[in-house]
Each structure stands twice: as structure tokens, then as C-alpha cells.
């Protein structure tokens, strides 16, 4: 049982809190962070957070900025040596990529049923972050854990191809509106729910991109 910690067994709550502080401050010297929508994060109850993924930085930024504890599904290749020890102690769950990992999904489901927040990247692997495809893990967790879906878009961490090294680029972290997701039975239900998850996240990412373009094209006042 996870008790009231919102973390999997074996996690150390105070180390989790230290990790959150590190996530909040680690990248501030390198990026100008614009965080919006934190008031939309449900403070209690089971939540499946879905986010886009283009670099290794997004998970750390989201982990640090959230106003509640978060358990991420992290690729198992990261669980070696001291890094693996640390990830387990702060409550993150290793997951195999490329195929359903029942052990990871079961551990995440227990967190959700205890009222915790589990964060996943529906694309499964890093890409452009535009969310053109999605795997079914998020929808499965919603169905198994009775959770709401919380989309989060992060843009600005990936340097555009051919561009020069950037000095403190602006990174936007935008939390969308949480929504209930009715996941029907069987693979068909999972497929339909997965498409809604993908569409909601892709729509949020496009809105953030449009806003970033608008800000760049608007001349400064004065």
C-alpha cells in the first residue's frame, strides 16, 4: 500500500520533496520559464497527467513546477547505478518501452487508486513534441485508476534545426483543463480514448505554439 503519500512502495517522501525543489530551480539559470495554468491542477484525487516530450528536460520541469507530488513513468534504461537508486527513492516507476509493461501499469494503478498523480508521455519516445501519435497506456490507466486527464504542454526546450546556440530561451509550460474520460471496454474503447487524449494534448500544444509565434511577431511597446 502507498498509504497517504501518493507514492509507490519504496519511495522516500522527503527525498521526493527534495527532488521537486531541484526540479524547480535547476534550469532557471538556463531558461526563462513561463508557467501558466497551475490553478487547473487538481490538488487531490487520481490524475493522469499527459505531456508532450521532445527532450529529457520536460519531465524535470513538470516534476518541479507541479503543486503536488507526481509519479512519472520513466524508461527503464535510466535505472542504472546511482541514477536508478535516486529515481526509485523519489517514487518514479521504471517502464519498458515498445510493449505494454504490466508491472509498471500495475504500480501506477496502485498510485492512482490511492489518490495520486501519475505522469506519462503518450508518444512513448522523444520526438518533435507535436503529439502526432499516442500509445494506449494513459487511457488504460484512466480506466483502471478512475482518474481524470490533465494535459500539459511544454515548448521551447528543443533548439530549432540549424539555429545557433540560444541564450536563456523562453520555455512555456502550460497546464490545460482537466477532463473526465470515458474509456469503453476492450481494445476499441482504449483506441477511442487514446485518440481523445492525443487530440486534447495536440490541441494544447498547437495553442501554445500559436501564442509563441504571436509573441515573437508583436513589436515591443515604447
C-alpha positions in Angstrom: 0.0 0.0 0.0 1.2 3.5 -0.7 -0.6 5.0 2.4 -1.3 8.7 2.1 2.0 9.6 0.4 0.7 9.4 -3.2 4.0 7.5 -3.9 4.8 3.8 -4.7 6.3 1.5 -2.1 10.0 2.1 -1.5 9.8 5.8 -2.1 11.1 8.2 0.5 8.8 11.2 0.8 11.3 13.7 2.0 13.7 12.7 -0.9 10.7 13.2 -3.3 10.3 16.8 -1.9 14.0 17.5 -2.4 13.7 16.3 -6.0 10.8 18.7 -6.6 12.8 21.6 -5.3 15.7 20.7 -7.5 13.3 20.5 -10.5 12.0 24.0 -9.7 15.4 25.6 -9.6 17.8 23.5 -11.7 17.0 25.0 -15.1 16.2 28.6 -14.1 19.7 29.9 -15.0 19.4 28.3 -18.4 15.8 29.1 -19.4 13.3 31.9 -19.0 10.3 29.9 -17.7 6.7 31.0 -18.3 4.4 28.8 -16.3 0.6 29.1 -16.8 -2.4 27.2 -15.5 -1.2 25.8 -12.3 -4.5 26.6 -10.7 -6.0 23.9 -13.0 -4.1 21.1 -11.4 -6.5 19.1 -9.2 -5.0 19.2 -5.7 -6.4 15.9 -4.7 -7.7 12.7 -6.3 -6.4 10.4 -9.0 -4.9 12.3 -12.0 -3.2 11.0 -15.2 -1.1 13.9 -16.5 -0.2 13.6 -20.2 2.5 15.8 -21.7 4.5 16.2 -24.9 8.1 15.2 -25.0 11.0 16.4 -27.2 14.0 16.5 -24.8 15.0 15.0 -21.4 14.2 18.4 -19.8 10.4 18.4 -19.9 9.9 15.7 -17.3 12.1 17.5 -14.8 10.5 20.9 -15.4 7.0 19.5 -15.0 8.0 17.5 -11.9 9.4 20.6 -10.3 6.6 23.0 -11.1 3.6 20.9 -10.1 1.9 21.9 -6.9 1.5 18.3 -5.8 3.5 15.1 -5.8 3.9 13.3 -9.2 4.9 9.8 -10.1 6.4 9.6 -13.6 6.7 6.5 -15.8 10.4 6.6 -16.7 12.1 4.4 -19.3 13.9 1.5 -17.6 17.2 2.4 -19.3 17.6 5.2 -16.8 17.6 2.8 -13.9 21.3 2.1 -13.6 23.7 3.0 -10.8 23.1 6.0 -8.6 20.5 7.5 -11.0 18.4 4.4 -10.8 18.6 4.3 -7.0 17.6 8.0 -6.9 14.7 7.6 -9.3 13.2 4.8 -7.2 13.7 6.7 -3.9 11.8 9.7 -5.2 9.0 7.5 -6.3 9.4 7.2 -10.1 8.3 4.0 -11.9 10.5 2.2 -14.5 8.7 1.2 -17.7 9.7 -0.9 -20.7 9.2 0.9 -24.0 7.8 -0.6 -27.1 5.4 -3.0 -25.5 2.8 -3.0 -22.7 4.6 -3.2 -19.3 2.1 -4.8 -16.9 4.3 -4.4 -13.9 4.7 -0.7 -14.5 1.0 -0.2 -15.2 0.0 -2.1 -12.1 2.3 0.0 -9.9 0.9 3.2 -11.5 -2.6 2.0 -11.0 -2.0 1.5 -7.2 -0.8 5.1 -7.0 -3.9 6.3 -8.7 -6.2 4.3 -6.6 -4.5 5.8 -3.6 -5.5 9.3 -5.0 -2.1 10.1 -6.5 -1.0 11.7 -9.8 0.8 9.7 -12.5 2.5 11.4 -15.4 3.0 9.8 -18.8 4.2 10.8 -22.2 1.7 9.3 -24.6 4.1 9.3 -27.6 6.3 6.9 -25.7 9.6 8.3 -27.2 11.1 11.7 -27.7 10.2 13.4 -30.9 9.2 16.9 -32.0 6.8 17.2 -29.2 3.8 17.9 -31.5 2.0 14.7 -30.5 1.2 13.1 -33.8 0.8 9.6 -32.3 0.0 8.2 -28.9 0.2 4.9 -27.1 -2.6 3.4 -25.0 -1.0 3.5 -21.6 -2.6 6.7 -20.5 -6.1 5.6 -21.4 -5.6 2.2 -19.7 -4.5 4.0 -16.5 -7.6 6.3 -16.6 -9.8 3.3 -16.9 -8.0 1.2 -14.3 -7.4 4.1 -11.8 -10.6 6.1 -12.1 -8.6 9.2 -12.9 -9.2 12.5 -14.7 -6.8 13.5 -17.5 -4.6 16.6 -17.2 -2.9 17.8 -20.4 0.4 19.8 -20.1 2.3 21.3 -23.0 6.0 22.3 -22.8 7.5 24.2 -25.7 10.9 25.9 -26.2 13.3 23.3 -24.8 14.2 21.9 -28.3 16.6 24.1 -30.3 15.2 24.5 -33.9 17.3 22.7 -36.5 20.1 24.8 -37.9 19.7 27.5 -35.3 22.6 28.9 -33.2 23.1 28.2 -29.5 20.4 30.2 -27.7 21.0 32.4 -24.6 18.3 31.7 -22.0 15.5 30.8 -24.4 11.9 31.2 -23.3 10.2 27.9 -22.3 6.5 27.8 -21.9 4.8 25.3 -19.5 1.0 25.4 -19.9 -1.5 23.3 -18.0 -4.7 22.6 -19.8 -8.1 22.0 -18.4 -8.6 18.6 -16.7 -11.3 16.4 -18.1 -13.1 13.2 -17.4 -12.5 10.4 -20.0 -15.0 7.6 -20.5 -12.9 4.7 -21.6 -15.1 2.0 -23.1 -14.4 -1.8 -22.9 -11.8 -3.7 -24.8 -9.3 -2.5 -27.4 -11.8 -0.4 -29.2 -12.5 1.6 -26.1 -8.8 2.1 -25.4 -8.2 3.2 -29.0 -11.0 5.7 -29.0 -10.0 7.1 -25.6 -6.3 7.3 -26.7 -7.3 9.4 -29.7 -9.1 11.8 -27.4 -6.1 12.0 -25.2 -3.8 12.6 -28.2 -6.2 15.2 -29.7 -6.5 17.2 -26.4 -2.8 17.3 -25.9 -2.0 18.1 -29.5 -4.6 20.9 -29.4 -3.0 22.4 -26.4 0.5 22.2 -27.9 -0.7 24.0 -31.1 -2.3 26.7 -29.0 1.0 27.2 -27.1 2.9 27.3 -30.4 0.4 29.9 -31.9 0.9 32.0 -28.7 4.6 31.8 -29.0 4.6 32.9 -32.7 2.2 35.8 -31.8 4.5 37.0 -29.1 7.5 36.9 -31.4 5.7 38.9 -34.1 4.3 41.5 -31.8 6.7 44.5 -31.5 7.6 45.7 -28.0 5.8 48.8 -26.7 7.5 52.1 -26.2 
